Amino acid sequence: MKSAARFNGHPIHPMLIPYPFAFLSSVLAFEAVGLARQDERFGDTARQLTKAGIATALAAAVPGLIDYILRVPQGEPKKTATYHMLSNVSALGFFAAAVAARGDAARPTKTVLALETVGTGLLSIGGWLGGSLSYHHMVGVDPEPRALAEHQASEHRALPAMASAREERTLVGAAGRTDSAID
């Protein structure tokens, strides 16, 4: 389904997300180098990257929210999109808390490093879920008719195979046997 937030036919959200991801995922690397080299300039760069990452993430969130409200279908796509949004918003909360806890200090405290680490983990999960939305659920994708038909056909072929595997496990469980090859 085509993105609601588009520029010149292209979805805006995927155009913007590389910036906050690059900025925020670089923070820990700059912190580590700064601590290892005893060079406060790296810590200052990490602090600036965090602020730039938060600002660009907020800009990327706007078209993402528009697509979430107007385009993401109910069911698994909406569930995945909700977790994607919650993971990324939580990541921003951790990075914002790190900025607040750090203040103007060039060197991060253990608390700041912990907040940045959790933020980076949540950001990675959010990115993975965003990829799932595009590649698995085809949210924001405007496929050519042939590609759409192939995607729909592959999903229909997968459903009977999944049902068959579930039925096989149910029958084995009902018979009171366990067979690790089936599970």
Solvent accessible surface area in square Angstrom, and as a share of the most:
residue,aa,sasa,rsa
1,M,74,0.33
2,K,85,0.36
3,S,1,0.01
4,A,30,0.24
5,A,10,0.08
6,R,97,0.35
7,F,141,0.59
8,N,132,0.68
9,G,52,0.50
10,H,112,0.50
11,P,34,0.21
12,I,47,0.24
13,H,40,0.18
14,P,68,0.43
15,M,85,0.38
16,L,56,0.28
17,I,76,0.39
18,P,70,0.44
19,Y,121,0.46
20,P,7,0.05
21,F,84,0.35
22,A,54,0.42
23,F,58,0.24
24,L,0,0.00
25,S,45,0.29
26,S,36,0.23
27,V,0,0.00
28,L,49,0.24
29,A,58,0.45
30,F,65,0.27
31,E,2,0.01
32,A,58,0.45
33,V,57,0.33
34,G,7,0.06
35,L,62,0.31
36,A,85,0.66
37,R,161,0.59
38,Q,120,0.53
39,D,23,0.12
40,E,93,0.42
41,R,178,0.65
42,F,47,0.20
43,G,3,0.03
44,D,54,0.28
45,T,51,0.29
46,A,0,0.00
47,R,32,0.11
48,Q,87,0.39
49,L,31,0.15
50,T,2,0.01
51,K,91,0.38
52,A,37,0.29
53,G,0,0.00
54,I,33,0.17
55,A,61,0.47
56,T,40,0.24
57,A,12,0.09
58,L,103,0.51
59,A,55,0.42
60,A,3,0.02
61,A,46,0.35
62,V,90,0.52
63,P,9,0.05
64,G,17,0.16
65,L,86,0.43
66,I,68,0.35
67,D,13,0.07
68,Y,44,0.17
69,I,114,0.58
70,L,113,0.56
71,R,96,0.35
72,V,12,0.07
73,P,53,0.33
74,Q,144,0.64
75,G,51,0.49
76,E,102,0.46
77,P,23,0.14
78,K,34,0.14
79,K,105,0.45
80,T,15,0.09
81,A,5,0.04
82,T,39,0.22
83,Y,113,0.43
84,H,29,0.13
85,M,61,0.27
86,L,95,0.47
87,S,12,0.07
88,N,37,0.19
89,V,89,0.51
90,S,46,0.30
91,A,0,0.00
92,L,24,0.12
93,G,40,0.39
94,F,68,0.28
95,F,0,0.00
96,A,47,0.36
97,A,41,0.32
98,A,2,0.01
99,V,34,0.19
100,A,83,0.64
101,A,56,0.43
102,R,12,0.04
103,G,38,0.37
104,D,133,0.69
105,A,47,0.36
106,A,27,0.21
107,R,95,0.35
108,P,17,0.11
109,T,75,0.44
110,K,178,0.75
111,T,82,0.48
112,V,1,0.00
113,L,48,0.24
114,A,57,0.44
115,L,34,0.17
116,E,2,0.01
117,T,73,0.42
118,V,66,0.38
119,G,0,0.00
120,T,29,0.17
121,G,34,0.33
122,L,42,0.21
123,L,16,0.08
124,S,56,0.36
125,I,92,0.47
126,G,0,0.00
127,G,37,0.36
128,W,180,0.63
129,L,23,0.11
130,G,17,0.17
131,G,27,0.26
132,S,28,0.18
133,L,15,0.07
134,S,39,0.25
135,Y,187,0.71
136,H,106,0.47
137,H,31,0.14
138,M,25,0.11
139,V,16,0.09
140,G,18,0.17
141,V,46,0.27
142,D,91,0.47
143,P,29,0.19
144,E,129,0.58
145,P,116,0.73
146,R,182,0.66
147,A,46,0.36
148,L,69,0.35
149,A,58,0.45
150,E,93,0.42
151,H,45,0.20
152,Q,89,0.39
153,A,40,0.31
154,S,48,0.31
155,E,74,0.33
156,H,121,0.54
157,R,163,0.60
158,A,44,0.34
159,L,100,0.50
160,P,83,0.52
161,A,65,0.50
162,M,101,0.45
163,A,34,0.27
164,S,60,0.39
165,A,41,0.32
166,R,131,0.48
167,E,109,0.49
168,E,81,0.36
169,R,104,0.38
170,T,93,0.54
171,L,127,0.63
172,V,19,0.11
173,G,51,0.49
174,A,87,0.68
175,A,61,0.47
176,G,67,0.64
177,R,153,0.56
178,T,131,0.76
179,D,65,0.34
180,S,108,0.69
181,A,94,0.73
182,I,52,0.26
183,D,126,0.65
